[in-house]
Amino acid sequence: MSIRSLDLLDLPTIARYRNDVLTLDTARSLTRGHPLGAMGLLAYINPARHLYAAVANKDGAPLLGGIIHTRGETFAKLLYLAPSSKLDDPNLPALIEHLAAQAGEWQAYHVIAEVDETSEVFAALRKAGFSVYAWQRVWNMSGIEKADSSSGAAWRRVQSIDMPAVQSLHYQIVPQLLHPVEPAPNRPNGLIHPGRRCFANVNYGVYGVALTPLILPDEGEVSEKLVSLVSQLPDRRGRSVYLNVRSYQAWLEPVLEDLGANASPRQAVMVKHLARLVKETQAARVPPSNARIQPTQFRRAGSDE
């Protein structure tokens, strides 16, 4: 089996698999559309992102896969696999390993994939070294009742001065074992509520807006805050709004259900570790090989007994 990068000669294969794709980056597919559609292919010319696609071919049965990485992030994401009708293909783990190797060249430490918990691709991902570290559900909040934007405190854009508070929320909410995979935000992106106990990362796309919340469990009036978050979202322009809830914030799900938000099927968030983080240390000084070390001498002190 040969594995190589995708090129223009593969356009007929892309067209054939256009409606037979498994997406592994949920927020991106909801906000930017089909990974093999016109908008998805245009993303390859965006210099701000690392985007790579490969094709594995054996006996005339090609498999496609894509991976994406944002410059400065410590992780990459599997973008798609195709065709979704051949997720049990024995050559699929090799293609996934090839994509993960490309992420290593981008100096990513981890590769993340989001998969419906009933998907047949679980076996291939596990053979390629992936394991489940969290669960998530994406909630469509587009149809919830809008609140009066003039009532209550308004959400505002995060500024640099808010970053310590946002990072503190992250460390309080996200389990410590997940910090290497989900690092604290390091750029002012998103909205924050007065009091700095509620934060939402905002990801805009052509077709929708994805929100990733950080809200303390003891926060009051959460439903009102979520409704005002949607109603006060800047530059929405009629796009659908989605809220991504990870398992460590599962207490938000009953609140969203009461608001009338629509939930997607539960997904497993899987990770493959490419490297182990080692904190920068200072080397210990070693004496020269010809140096003589005088041993310490002890003498018993006299006593006046």
N, C-alpha and C positions, 0 to 999 in steps of 0.2 A: 504494500500500500504506500502511495506517495502522498505527502502533505506539503502544500505550497500556499503562498499568499494569493489572495483573490486578485484577478486582473480583468481588463476589459473583455477578454475573450470568454469570460464566464457569465456575461450578461444574459445569454439564453437560459443558463441554469438558474440565475437569480429570478428571472421572470417565471420560470416553471415552479419555483418554490415560494413564490410571493405570498400565496395563501396557505402555506403549509409550514409555518414557522412557530417555534416555541420561544417566546421572549422570556428573558431571565433578569431583566431590569424593569420592574413594574412601573416605577415612577416615570422613567424615561418613555416607556411605551404609551403611558396614559397622557403625558404632556407633549410628546413630540411625534407620536404616531408610529406606524409600522416601521420596523428597522430595515426592511428591504424595500420600502416605498421610496418615493422621490425625495421626501424630506430626510429620510434616514440616510440615503446615499449622499446627499449634499453635506452631511455632517463630516464626511471624510476630508473635506477641504478646510475644516475649521482648525487653524494652527494652535488654538488654545487647548486642544484635546489630543490625546494619543488614541487613535482608533485603528484597529487591525482586524482583518478578516482573512480566513483561510479556508481552503477546500481540501478534503481528503477524498481520494479516488481509488477505488479498487473494483475491478471487474465492471467498470462503466456505471457504478452506483455512487455518485458523489454525495458527500456530506459537507455542509457549510456550517461555519461558526464565526462569531465575532466577539471581540472584547474591547473595552473602553477604559480609559484612565484619564483623569483630570490632573493637569500638572500641579504639583505640590501636595497631592493627596497620597496617603500611605497605602491605599488599596486600589485595586482595579475591579471592574465588574464584568462578568460574562454577560454579553448583550443578547445573543440569540443562538439557537441551534436549529438546523433545518436538514432534512424535512422532519416535521414533528411526527410523521407516521412511521419513522424508523428509529425511534429512540432506544430500541433494543439491539441496534446494530453493534456487533462486537468491536468494530473499529472506532466507535464514538469516544471511548475513554482516551484513545491515542490523540484524537483531534483536540479534546479538552486539555490534555497535557501540553500539546503544542501551543495552544492559546495562552495557557498559564506561563509557559516559558517566555513568551513575548512580554507578559506583564513583568516578569523578573528583569528583563532588559530595560524596562522603564523605571526600575528601582522601586517597584511596589513590593510591599511586604506580604500582602494578602490578596486573594481573589475571592470575590463574593458572588453568589448566585442565589436568586430568589425563585423558588419552585413551589407550585401547588403540591400540597402534601399527598395527593393521590397520583402524582405524575409518574410515568414510567421511567423518567430520566434519573431517578434516584440511584439506581444501580450503577449507571455509567459514571455519575458524579462521585459516588463513593469509591469506585475503582480508580478514579483519577485523584483520590486523596482528599475529597471534600467531606466535611462533617457538619451536622446541624448545630448551630450555636444559639439560635433564637427563632421565634415564630412571629409572624406579622399578619395583619389584616388591613386592607386599604378600604377606607370608607368614603363613599361619594356624598359630599355635603352640599352639592349644588342646589338641591331642592328644599333645604331647611328654611324655615320661616325667618325672614330678615328682621333684625332688631332696629329700633330707632337709633341711628348712629349718633344722635345728639345726646342720648342718655348714657350715663355712666362714663367711666374713664375710657379713653380711646387708646387703641394699640398704636404704636409708632415704630418707625424704622430703627433698627439697632445701630448704635454708633460705637465708635472705638472705646469710649468711656464705659460702655455697658458690657464689654467682653469679659471682665472678671466675674460679673454676676452670671452671665450666660454659661461660662465654664464651670462655675460653682454648681449651677443647676445640673449640668451634665454629670459631674462627679457624684452628686447626691442621688441621681435617678438611675443612671446606667450602671449596672453591676461592674465591680472592679475588674473581674476576669475578662470583661468585654472591652475594656479601655484600649488594649492594643489594636483591636479590630475596628472599634468605633471611637476614634480619637475625639477629644473635645474640639468644638468649633474654634478656628483660629482667625477667621475673617468676619467682619461685621456684615452679616447677610441674614435678613429675616425681620421679624416683628417681635416686639417685646411689650408686655403690659406693665403699666405703672405698678410699682412695688417690686418689679423684677423677679417675680415668682412664676411667671408664665412666659415662655418663649416659643416661637415657631419659625423654623427654617423654611424659607420660601424658594421654590424651584419653578420658574416660569417656562412654559413651552407654548408652541403654536396652538395646541389643542386643549390645554388645561394648565392648572396650577396645582402643584403638589406641596403639601405642608407636612413637616415633621415636627411634632410638638415635644416640648419638655415642660411638664407641669407637675408641681409637687403634689403628692397624694392628699395632703391636708389643706389644699387650697379650697376656698369657698366659692360658691356661685360659678362652678366650672361651666355648666351648660350655657349660662348667659355670656360668659367670656368667649366660648367657642362660637356662639352665634354672632357676637360682635366682631370676632376675628374675620369671619367670612364676609360680613356686611361692610366692614371697613377695609377690606383688602384693596390696596392701591393697584391701579392699572389692570383690573380684572377683565374688562371688555367682554363680558358675557361668557367667558370661558368656564368650563367645569372646574370644580374645586374638590381635591381629594386630600384626605388626612390619613397618613400612614402611622398605624399604632403597632408598636413592637410589644412583645410579650411582657417586658418589664414595666409596661404602662397599661396592662390589660384592664385596669380598673376604669379606664376611660370608655370602654366599649358599652357598658350599660347606659352611660350618659349619652353617647352618640345614638344608641338604639332608641332611647326616649325622645330624642330630637327628630327622629324620622330619617336619619342618614342610612344609606344602603351599603351593606357590607359585601366585599368580595370574598371568595373562598379563602380559607386560611392557608398561608404559605409558610414553608420552611425557609429560613435564611441560613445558607450554607457557606462555609469558608474553607479555603485551602491556604495553609500557611506556607509561604515561600521562603521566609527567613525568620530568624529570631532576633528581636531587638536587643542590642547590647548598649547600655549606657556608656557614654564617653568617660573613660577613667584616665588616671595619671599613672604612668609606669613607676614602679618602685625603684629606687636607686640601688644599684648593685655595686659593692666595692670591687676594685680591680683585683685580678687574680693574684697579683704579687703583693697585695697589701697584707700587713701583719696586724692582727687584732689582739691587743693586750688583754688577757683575761682579768676579770674583776677579782680582787683579793679581799677577803673578809678577815677581820681579827676580832676575837672575842673581847668584849669590853670588860674591864675589871669591875668588881662590885665591892662595896664597903660592908661586907657581912662579918 
